[in-house]
């Protein structure tokens, strides 16, 4: 994995995790306590994020690297799906806890590659803003 690949992987995963967290938080606050509906919404987000982030990377890269676009797309897909996976088994405290742990673990993994202190601080602030704003608009 090249440094450019790693940069795209971090960016895509960060975006996917925080976006999925926002969708899940918004649905829970809005009263959607159905794991299948939360999973369906997260899958829709994952598809859109994968295509959008991959295409955006391709268009923003002056070298038009398909490899970097693919890395971005795959990282966005992974980041978007991971927080939603617990809802395969339903809805409840175990699923919400697992989602929170997945997001935290993702933040720590990203921090491993980008420096823990600043990266995790930014990640925590972005997650808090995502949840708060999703709750506000729900």
Chimera marker file (.cmm) of the C-alpha trace (Angstrom):
<marker_set name="trace">
<marker id="1" x="0.000" y="0.000" z="0.000" r="1" g="1" b="0" radius="0.5"/>
<marker id="2" x="1.439" y="3.336" z="-1.030" r="1" g="1" b="0" radius="0.5"/>
<marker id="3" x="1.264" y="6.537" z="1.011" r="1" g="1" b="0" radius="0.5"/>
<marker id="4" x="-1.352" y="7.850" z="-1.438" r="1" g="1" b="0" radius="0.5"/>
<marker id="5" x="-3.403" y="4.659" z="-0.973" r="1" g="1" b="0" radius="0.5"/>
<marker id="6" x="-3.228" y="5.077" z="2.792" r="1" g="1" b="0" radius="0.5"/>
<marker id="7" x="-4.340" y="8.702" z="2.562" r="1" g="1" b="0" radius="0.5"/>
<marker id="8" x="-7.368" y="7.724" z="0.480" r="1" g="1" b="0" radius="0.5"/>
<marker id="9" x="-8.161" y="4.779" z="2.766" r="1" g="1" b="0" radius="0.5"/>
<marker id="10" x="-8.117" y="7.005" z="5.852" r="1" g="1" b="0" radius="0.5"/>
<marker id="11" x="-10.246" y="9.665" z="4.169" r="1" g="1" b="0" radius="0.5"/>
<marker id="12" x="-12.796" y="7.166" z="2.840" r="1" g="1" b="0" radius="0.5"/>
<marker id="13" x="-13.074" y="5.241" z="6.094" r="1" g="1" b="0" radius="0.5"/>
<marker id="14" x="-13.408" y="8.443" z="8.134" r="1" g="1" b="0" radius="0.5"/>
<marker id="15" x="-16.155" y="9.683" z="5.834" r="1" g="1" b="0" radius="0.5"/>
<marker id="16" x="-17.978" y="6.353" z="5.806" r="1" g="1" b="0" radius="0.5"/>
<marker id="17" x="-17.897" y="5.886" z="9.582" r="1" g="1" b="0" radius="0.5"/>
<marker id="18" x="-19.106" y="9.379" z="10.395" r="1" g="1" b="0" radius="0.5"/>
<marker id="19" x="-21.771" y="9.397" z="7.675" r="1" g="1" b="0" radius="0.5"/>
<marker id="20" x="-23.163" y="6.031" z="8.743" r="1" g="1" b="0" radius="0.5"/>
<marker id="21" x="-23.154" y="7.117" z="12.374" r="1" g="1" b="0" radius="0.5"/>
<marker id="22" x="-25.180" y="10.183" z="11.407" r="1" g="1" b="0" radius="0.5"/>
<marker id="23" x="-27.763" y="8.133" z="9.524" r="1" g="1" b="0" radius="0.5"/>
<marker id="24" x="-28.082" y="5.617" z="12.347" r="1" g="1" b="0" radius="0.5"/>
<marker id="25" x="-28.329" y="8.321" z="15.035" r="1" g="1" b="0" radius="0.5"/>
<marker id="26" x="-30.908" y="10.240" z="13.037" r="1" g="1" b="0" radius="0.5"/>
<marker id="27" x="-33.062" y="7.167" z="12.554" r="1" g="1" b="0" radius="0.5"/>
<marker id="28" x="-32.853" y="6.140" z="16.208" r="1" g="1" b="0" radius="0.5"/>
<marker id="29" x="-33.751" y="9.617" z="17.442" r="1" g="1" b="0" radius="0.5"/>
<marker id="30" x="-36.607" y="9.760" z="14.933" r="1" g="1" b="0" radius="0.5"/>
<marker id="31" x="-38.012" y="6.621" z="16.532" r="1" g="1" b="0" radius="0.5"/>
<marker id="32" x="-36.913" y="3.966" z="14.063" r="1" g="1" b="0" radius="0.5"/>
<marker id="33" x="-36.288" y="1.019" z="16.327" r="1" g="1" b="0" radius="0.5"/>
<marker id="34" x="-36.232" y="-1.556" z="13.541" r="1" g="1" b="0" radius="0.5"/>
<marker id="35" x="-32.858" y="-3.067" z="12.719" r="1" g="1" b="0" radius="0.5"/>
<marker id="36" x="-33.914" y="-3.921" z="9.150" r="1" g="1" b="0" radius="0.5"/>
<marker id="37" x="-34.857" y="-0.320" z="8.369" r="1" g="1" b="0" radius="0.5"/>
<marker id="38" x="-31.659" y="1.022" z="9.890" r="1" g="1" b="0" radius="0.5"/>
<marker id="39" x="-29.667" y="-1.526" z="7.906" r="1" g="1" b="0" radius="0.5"/>
<marker id="40" x="-31.534" y="-0.636" z="4.705" r="1" g="1" b="0" radius="0.5"/>
<marker id="41" x="-30.823" y="3.070" z="5.189" r="1" g="1" b="0" radius="0.5"/>
<marker id="42" x="-27.163" y="2.366" z="5.913" r="1" g="1" b="0" radius="0.5"/>
<marker id="43" x="-26.915" y="0.184" z="2.801" r="1" g="1" b="0" radius="0.5"/>
<marker id="44" x="-28.358" y="3.016" z="0.722" r="1" g="1" b="0" radius="0.5"/>
<marker id="45" x="-25.824" y="5.384" z="2.234" r="1" g="1" b="0" radius="0.5"/>
<marker id="46" x="-23.017" y="2.885" z="1.597" r="1" g="1" b="0" radius="0.5"/>
<marker id="47" x="-23.906" y="2.570" z="-2.082" r="1" g="1" b="0" radius="0.5"/>
<marker id="48" x="-24.151" y="6.330" z="-2.531" r="1" g="1" b="0" radius="0.5"/>
<marker id="49" x="-20.942" y="6.998" z="-0.577" r="1" g="1" b="0" radius="0.5"/>
<marker id="50" x="-19.023" y="4.339" z="-2.465" r="1" g="1" b="0" radius="0.5"/>
<marker id="51" x="-19.974" y="5.700" z="-5.859" r="1" g="1" b="0" radius="0.5"/>
<marker id="52" x="-19.749" y="9.361" z="-4.889" r="1" g="1" b="0" radius="0.5"/>
<marker id="53" x="-16.438" y="9.180" z="-3.045" r="1" g="1" b="0" radius="0.5"/>
<marker id="54" x="-14.822" y="6.956" z="-5.674" r="1" g="1" b="0" radius="0.5"/>
<marker id="55" x="-15.954" y="9.196" z="-8.536" r="1" g="1" b="0" radius="0.5"/>
<marker id="56" x="-15.012" y="12.323" z="-6.592" r="1" g="1" b="0" radius="0.5"/>
<marker id="57" x="-11.513" y="10.969" z="-5.988" r="1" g="1" b="0" radius="0.5"/>
<marker id="58" x="-11.121" y="10.067" z="-9.644" r="1" g="1" b="0" radius="0.5"/>
<marker id="59" x="-12.210" y="13.520" z="-10.779" r="1" g="1" b="0" radius="0.5"/>
<marker id="60" x="-10.139" y="15.393" z="-8.184" r="1" g="1" b="0" radius="0.5"/>
<marker id="61" x="-6.942" y="13.485" z="-8.957" r="1" g="1" b="0" radius="0.5"/>
<marker id="62" x="-5.060" y="15.194" z="-11.793" r="1" g="1" b="0" radius="0.5"/>
<marker id="63" x="-3.551" y="11.817" z="-12.711" r="1" g="1" b="0" radius="0.5"/>
<marker id="64" x="-7.033" y="10.218" z="-12.927" r="1" g="1" b="0" radius="0.5"/>
<marker id="65" x="-5.839" y="7.218" z="-10.937" r="1" g="1" b="0" radius="0.5"/>
<marker id="66" x="-8.380" y="4.420" z="-11.049" r="1" g="1" b="0" radius="0.5"/>
<marker id="67" x="-6.456" y="2.648" z="-8.282" r="1" g="1" b="0" radius="0.5"/>
<marker id="68" x="-6.808" y="5.590" z="-5.877" r="1" g="1" b="0" radius="0.5"/>
<marker id="69" x="-10.464" y="5.955" z="-6.811" r="1" g="1" b="0" radius="0.5"/>
<marker id="70" x="-10.978" y="2.258" z="-6.065" r="1" g="1" b="0" radius="0.5"/>
<marker id="71" x="-9.176" y="2.568" z="-2.717" r="1" g="1" b="0" radius="0.5"/>
<marker id="72" x="-11.365" y="5.545" z="-1.800" r="1" g="1" b="0" radius="0.5"/>
<marker id="73" x="-14.525" y="3.724" z="-2.878" r="1" g="1" b="0" radius="0.5"/>
<marker id="74" x="-13.664" y="0.534" z="-0.983" r="1" g="1" b="0" radius="0.5"/>
<marker id="75" x="-12.712" y="2.468" z="2.157" r="1" g="1" b="0" radius="0.5"/>
<marker id="76" x="-15.965" y="4.448" z="1.981" r="1" g="1" b="0" radius="0.5"/>
<marker id="77" x="-17.925" y="1.222" z="1.551" r="1" g="1" b="0" radius="0.5"/>
<marker id="78" x="-16.178" y="-0.421" z="4.486" r="1" g="1" b="0" radius="0.5"/>
<marker id="79" x="-16.562" y="2.619" z="6.713" r="1" g="1" b="0" radius="0.5"/>
<marker id="80" x="-20.239" y="2.990" z="5.802" r="1" g="1" b="0" radius="0.5"/>
<marker id="81" x="-21.160" y="-0.659" z="6.303" r="1" g="1" b="0" radius="0.5"/>
<marker id="82" x="-19.227" y="-1.434" z="9.474" r="1" g="1" b="0" radius="0.5"/>
<marker id="83" x="-21.418" y="0.566" z="11.918" r="1" g="1" b="0" radius="0.5"/>
<marker id="84" x="-24.581" y="-0.900" z="10.390" r="1" g="1" b="0" radius="0.5"/>
<marker id="85" x="-23.601" y="-4.572" z="10.598" r="1" g="1" b="0" radius="0.5"/>
<marker id="86" x="-24.866" y="-5.087" z="14.171" r="1" g="1" b="0" radius="0.5"/>
<marker id="87" x="-28.386" y="-4.322" z="12.961" r="1" g="1" b="0" radius="0.5"/>
<marker id="88" x="-28.360" y="-7.561" z="10.952" r="1" g="1" b="0" radius="0.5"/>
<marker id="89" x="-29.452" y="-9.195" z="14.211" r="1" g="1" b="0" radius="0.5"/>
<marker id="90" x="-32.192" y="-6.739" z="15.134" r="1" g="1" b="0" radius="0.5"/>
<marker id="91" x="-32.402" y="-3.610" z="17.230" r="1" g="1" b="0" radius="0.5"/>
<marker id="92" x="-31.581" y="-2.979" z="20.859" r="1" g="1" b="0" radius="0.5"/>
<marker id="93" x="-28.903" y="-2.035" z="23.336" r="1" g="1" b="0" radius="0.5"/>
<marker id="94" x="-26.456" y="-4.716" z="22.112" r="1" g="1" b="0" radius="0.5"/>
<marker id="95" x="-26.660" y="-3.418" z="18.541" r="1" g="1" b="0" radius="0.5"/>
<marker id="96" x="-26.309" y="0.225" z="19.583" r="1" g="1" b="0" radius="0.5"/>
<marker id="97" x="-23.354" y="-0.657" z="21.812" r="1" g="1" b="0" radius="0.5"/>
<marker id="98" x="-21.701" y="-2.676" z="19.046" r="1" g="1" b="0" radius="0.5"/>
<marker id="99" x="-22.152" y="0.215" z="16.622" r="1" g="1" b="0" radius="0.5"/>
<marker id="100" x="-20.535" y="2.632" z="19.081" r="1" g="1" b="0" radius="0.5"/>
<marker id="101" x="-17.620" y="0.242" z="19.622" r="1" g="1" b="0" radius="0.5"/>
<marker id="102" x="-17.141" y="-0.227" z="15.882" r="1" g="1" b="0" radius="0.5"/>
<marker id="103" x="-17.028" y="3.529" z="15.345" r="1" g="1" b="0" radius="0.5"/>
<marker id="104" x="-14.570" y="3.995" z="18.223" r="1" g="1" b="0" radius="0.5"/>
<marker id="105" x="-12.388" y="1.136" z="16.934" r="1" g="1" b="0" radius="0.5"/>
<marker id="106" x="-12.462" y="2.703" z="13.473" r="1" g="1" b="0" radius="0.5"/>
<marker id="107" x="-11.354" y="6.022" z="14.934" r="1" g="1" b="0" radius="0.5"/>
<marker id="108" x="-8.513" y="4.316" z="16.773" r="1" g="1" b="0" radius="0.5"/>
<marker id="109" x="-7.454" y="2.497" z="13.611" r="1" g="1" b="0" radius="0.5"/>
<marker id="110" x="-7.426" y="5.743" z="11.666" r="1" g="1" b="0" radius="0.5"/>
<marker id="111" x="-5.474" y="7.348" z="14.499" r="1" g="1" b="0" radius="0.5"/>
<marker id="112" x="-2.897" y="4.576" z="14.268" r="1" g="1" b="0" radius="0.5"/>
<marker id="113" x="-2.022" y="5.744" z="10.770" r="1" g="1" b="0" radius="0.5"/>
<marker id="114" x="-2.421" y="9.491" z="11.287" r="1" g="1" b="0" radius="0.5"/>
<marker id="115" x="-1.346" y="10.149" z="14.884" r="1" g="1" b="0" radius="0.5"/>
<marker id="116" x="-3.691" y="9.442" z="17.731" r="1" g="1" b="0" radius="0.5"/>
<marker id="117" x="-4.043" y="12.703" z="19.579" r="1" g="1" b="0" radius="0.5"/>
<marker id="118" x="-5.151" y="15.053" z="16.820" r="1" g="1" b="0" radius="0.5"/>
<marker id="119" x="-6.848" y="12.437" z="14.653" r="1" g="1" b="0" radius="0.5"/>
<marker id="120" x="-8.950" y="10.947" z="17.419" r="1" g="1" b="0" radius="0.5"/>
<marker id="121" x="-9.817" y="14.410" z="18.766" r="1" g="1" b="0" radius="0.5"/>
<marker id="122" x="-11.055" y="15.500" z="15.326" r="1" g="1" b="0" radius="0.5"/>
<marker id="123" x="-12.836" y="12.163" z="14.871" r="1" g="1" b="0" radius="0.5"/>
<marker id="124" x="-14.588" y="12.511" z="18.246" r="1" g="1" b="0" radius="0.5"/>
<marker id="125" x="-15.693" y="16.083" z="17.489" r="1" g="1" b="0" radius="0.5"/>
<marker id="126" x="-16.965" y="15.114" z="14.038" r="1" g="1" b="0" radius="0.5"/>
<marker id="127" x="-18.859" y="12.125" z="15.463" r="1" g="1" b="0" radius="0.5"/>
<marker id="128" x="-20.411" y="14.286" z="18.192" r="1" g="1" b="0" radius="0.5"/>
<marker id="129" x="-21.446" y="16.927" z="15.649" r="1" g="1" b="0" radius="0.5"/>
<marker id="130" x="-22.817" y="14.262" z="13.341" r="1" g="1" b="0" radius="0.5"/>
<marker id="131" x="-24.937" y="12.705" z="16.074" r="1" g="1" b="0" radius="0.5"/>
<marker id="132" x="-26.113" y="16.069" z="17.423" r="1" g="1" b="0" radius="0.5"/>
<marker id="133" x="-27.059" y="17.483" z="14.051" r="1" g="1" b="0" radius="0.5"/>
<marker id="134" x="-28.719" y="14.252" z="12.953" r="1" g="1" b="0" radius="0.5"/>
<marker id="135" x="-30.739" y="14.241" z="16.159" r="1" g="1" b="0" radius="0.5"/>
<marker id="136" x="-31.645" y="17.898" z="15.659" r="1" g="1" b="0" radius="0.5"/>
<marker id="137" x="-33.027" y="17.404" z="12.150" r="1" g="1" b="0" radius="0.5"/>
<marker id="138" x="-34.816" y="14.137" z="12.958" r="1" g="1" b="0" radius="0.5"/>
<link id1="1" id2="2" r="1" g="1" b="0" radius="0.2"/>
<link id1="2" id2="3" r="1" g="1" b="0" radius="0.2"/>
<link id1="3" id2="4" r="1" g="1" b="0" radius="0.2"/>
<link id1="4" id2="5" r="1" g="1" b="0" radius="0.2"/>
<link id1="5" id2="6" r="1" g="1" b="0" radius="0.2"/>
<link id1="6" id2="7" r="1" g="1" b="0" radius="0.2"/>
<link id1="7" id2="8" r="1" g="1" b="0" radius="0.2"/>
<link id1="8" id2="9" r="1" g="1" b="0" radius="0.2"/>
<link id1="9" id2="10" r="1" g="1" b="0" radius="0.2"/>
<link id1="10" id2="11" r="1" g="1" b="0" radius="0.2"/>
<link id1="11" id2="12" r="1" g="1" b="0" radius="0.2"/>
<link id1="12" id2="13" r="1" g="1" b="0" radius="0.2"/>
<link id1="13" id2="14" r="1" g="1" b="0" radius="0.2"/>
<link id1="14" id2="15" r="1" g="1" b="0" radius="0.2"/>
<link id1="15" id2="16" r="1" g="1" b="0" radius="0.2"/>
<link id1="16" id2="17" r="1" g="1" b="0" radius="0.2"/>
<link id1="17" id2="18" r="1" g="1" b="0" radius="0.2"/>
<link id1="18" id2="19" r="1" g="1" b="0" radius="0.2"/>
<link id1="19" id2="20" r="1" g="1" b="0" radius="0.2"/>
<link id1="20" id2="21" r="1" g="1" b="0" radius="0.2"/>
<link id1="21" id2="22" r="1" g="1" b="0" radius="0.2"/>
<link id1="22" id2="23" r="1" g="1" b="0" radius="0.2"/>
<link id1="23" id2="24" r="1" g="1" b="0" radius="0.2"/>
<link id1="24" id2="25" r="1" g="1" b="0" radius="0.2"/>
<link id1="25" id2="26" r="1" g="1" b="0" radius="0.2"/>
<link id1="26" id2="27" r="1" g="1" b="0" radius="0.2"/>
<link id1="27" id2="28" r="1" g="1" b="0" radius="0.2"/>
<link id1="28" id2="29" r="1" g="1" b="0" radius="0.2"/>
<link id1="29" id2="30" r="1" g="1" b="0" radius="0.2"/>
<link id1="30" id2="31" r="1" g="1" b="0" radius="0.2"/>
<link id1="31" id2="32" r="1" g="1" b="0" radius="0.2"/>
<link id1="32" id2="33" r="1" g="1" b="0" radius="0.2"/>
<link id1="33" id2="34" r="1" g="1" b="0" radius="0.2"/>
<link id1="34" id2="35" r="1" g="1" b="0" radius="0.2"/>
<link id1="35" id2="36" r="1" g="1" b="0" radius="0.2"/>
<link id1="36" id2="37" r="1" g="1" b="0" radius="0.2"/>
<link id1="37" id2="38" r="1" g="1" b="0" radius="0.2"/>
<link id1="38" id2="39" r="1" g="1" b="0" radius="0.2"/>
<link id1="39" id2="40" r="1" g="1" b="0" radius="0.2"/>
<link id1="40" id2="41" r="1" g="1" b="0" radius="0.2"/>
<link id1="41" id2="42" r="1" g="1" b="0" radius="0.2"/>
<link id1="42" id2="43" r="1" g="1" b="0" radius="0.2"/>
<link id1="43" id2="44" r="1" g="1" b="0" radius="0.2"/>
<link id1="44" id2="45" r="1" g="1" b="0" radius="0.2"/>
<link id1="45" id2="46" r="1" g="1" b="0" radius="0.2"/>
<link id1="46" id2="47" r="1" g="1" b="0" radius="0.2"/>
<link id1="47" id2="48" r="1" g="1" b="0" radius="0.2"/>
<link id1="48" id2="49" r="1" g="1" b="0" radius="0.2"/>
<link id1="49" id2="50" r="1" g="1" b="0" radius="0.2"/>
<link id1="50" id2="51" r="1" g="1" b="0" radius="0.2"/>
<link id1="51" id2="52" r="1" g="1" b="0" radius="0.2"/>
<link id1="52" id2="53" r="1" g="1" b="0" radius="0.2"/>
<link id1="53" id2="54" r="1" g="1" b="0" radius="0.2"/>
<link id1="54" id2="55" r="1" g="1" b="0" radius="0.2"/>
<link id1="55" id2="56" r="1" g="1" b="0" radius="0.2"/>
<link id1="56" id2="57" r="1" g="1" b="0" radius="0.2"/>
<link id1="57" id2="58" r="1" g="1" b="0" radius="0.2"/>
<link id1="58" id2="59" r="1" g="1" b="0" radius="0.2"/>
<link id1="59" id2="60" r="1" g="1" b="0" radius="0.2"/>
<link id1="60" id2="61" r="1" g="1" b="0" radius="0.2"/>
<link id1="61" id2="62" r="1" g="1" b="0" radius="0.2"/>
<link id1="62" id2="63" r="1" g="1" b="0" radius="0.2"/>
<link id1="63" id2="64" r="1" g="1" b="0" radius="0.2"/>
<link id1="64" id2="65" r="1" g="1" b="0" radius="0.2"/>
<link id1="65" id2="66" r="1" g="1" b="0" radius="0.2"/>
<link id1="66" id2="67" r="1" g="1" b="0" radius="0.2"/>
<link id1="67" id2="68" r="1" g="1" b="0" radius="0.2"/>
<link id1="68" id2="69" r="1" g="1" b="0" radius="0.2"/>
<link id1="69" id2="70" r="1" g="1" b="0" radius="0.2"/>
<link id1="70" id2="71" r="1" g="1" b="0" radius="0.2"/>
<link id1="71" id2="72" r="1" g="1" b="0" radius="0.2"/>
<link id1="72" id2="73" r="1" g="1" b="0" radius="0.2"/>
<link id1="73" id2="74" r="1" g="1" b="0" radius="0.2"/>
<link id1="74" id2="75" r="1" g="1" b="0" radius="0.2"/>
<link id1="75" id2="76" r="1" g="1" b="0" radius="0.2"/>
<link id1="76" id2="77" r="1" g="1" b="0" radius="0.2"/>
<link id1="77" id2="78" r="1" g="1" b="0" radius="0.2"/>
<link id1="78" id2="79" r="1" g="1" b="0" radius="0.2"/>
<link id1="79" id2="80" r="1" g="1" b="0" radius="0.2"/>
<link id1="80" id2="81" r="1" g="1" b="0" radius="0.2"/>
<link id1="81" id2="82" r="1" g="1" b="0" radius="0.2"/>
<link id1="82" id2="83" r="1" g="1" b="0" radius="0.2"/>
<link id1="83" id2="84" r="1" g="1" b="0" radius="0.2"/>
<link id1="84" id2="85" r="1" g="1" b="0" radius="0.2"/>
<link id1="85" id2="86" r="1" g="1" b="0" radius="0.2"/>
<link id1="86" id2="87" r="1" g="1" b="0" radius="0.2"/>
<link id1="87" id2="88" r="1" g="1" b="0" radius="0.2"/>
<link id1="88" id2="89" r="1" g="1" b="0" radius="0.2"/>
<link id1="89" id2="90" r="1" g="1" b="0" radius="0.2"/>
<link id1="90" id2="91" r="1" g="1" b="0" radius="0.2"/>
<link id1="91" id2="92" r="1" g="1" b="0" radius="0.2"/>
<link id1="92" id2="93" r="1" g="1" b="0" radius="0.2"/>
<link id1="93" id2="94" r="1" g="1" b="0" radius="0.2"/>
<link id1="94" id2="95" r="1" g="1" b="0" radius="0.2"/>
<link id1="95" id2="96" r="1" g="1" b="0" radius="0.2"/>
<link id1="96" id2="97" r="1" g="1" b="0" radius="0.2"/>
<link id1="97" id2="98" r="1" g="1" b="0" radius="0.2"/>
<link id1="98" id2="99" r="1" g="1" b="0" radius="0.2"/>
<link id1="99" id2="100" r="1" g="1" b="0" radius="0.2"/>
<link id1="100" id2="101" r="1" g="1" b="0" radius="0.2"/>
<link id1="101" id2="102" r="1" g="1" b="0" radius="0.2"/>
<link id1="102" id2="103" r="1" g="1" b="0" radius="0.2"/>
<link id1="103" id2="104" r="1" g="1" b="0" radius="0.2"/>
<link id1="104" id2="105" r="1" g="1" b="0" radius="0.2"/>
<link id1="105" id2="106" r="1" g="1" b="0" radius="0.2"/>
<link id1="106" id2="107" r="1" g="1" b="0" radius="0.2"/>
<link id1="107" id2="108" r="1" g="1" b="0" radius="0.2"/>
<link id1="108" id2="109" r="1" g="1" b="0" radius="0.2"/>
<link id1="109" id2="110" r="1" g="1" b="0" radius="0.2"/>
<link id1="110" id2="111" r="1" g="1" b="0" radius="0.2"/>
<link id1="111" id2="112" r="1" g="1" b="0" radius="0.2"/>
<link id1="112" id2="113" r="1" g="1" b="0" radius="0.2"/>
<link id1="113" id2="114" r="1" g="1" b="0" radius="0.2"/>
<link id1="114" id2="115" r="1" g="1" b="0" radius="0.2"/>
<link id1="115" id2="116" r="1" g="1" b="0" radius="0.2"/>
<link id1="116" id2="117" r="1" g="1" b="0" radius="0.2"/>
<link id1="117" id2="118" r="1" g="1" b="0" radius="0.2"/>
<link id1="118" id2="119" r="1" g="1" b="0" radius="0.2"/>
<link id1="119" id2="120" r="1" g="1" b="0" radius="0.2"/>
<link id1="120" id2="121" r="1" g="1" b="0" radius="0.2"/>
<link id1="121" id2="122" r="1" g="1" b="0" radius="0.2"/>
<link id1="122" id2="123" r="1" g="1" b="0" radius="0.2"/>
<link id1="123" id2="124" r="1" g="1" b="0" radius="0.2"/>
<link id1="124" id2="125" r="1" g="1" b="0" radius="0.2"/>
<link id1="125" id2="126" r="1" g="1" b="0" radius="0.2"/>
<link id1="126" id2="127" r="1" g="1" b="0" radius="0.2"/>
<link id1="127" id2="128" r="1" g="1" b="0" radius="0.2"/>
<link id1="128" id2="129" r="1" g="1" b="0" radius="0.2"/>
<link id1="129" id2="130" r="1" g="1" b="0" radius="0.2"/>
<link id1="130" id2="131" r="1" g="1" b="0" radius="0.2"/>
<link id1="131" id2="132" r="1" g="1" b="0" radius="0.2"/>
<link id1="132" id2="133" r="1" g="1" b="0" radius="0.2"/>
<link id1="133" id2="134" r="1" g="1" b="0" radius="0.2"/>
<link id1="134" id2="135" r="1" g="1" b="0" radius="0.2"/>
<link id1="135" id2="136" r="1" g="1" b="0" radius="0.2"/>
<link id1="136" id2="137" r="1" g="1" b="0" radius="0.2"/>
<link id1="137" id2="138" r="1" g="1" b="0" radius="0.2"/>
</marker_set>
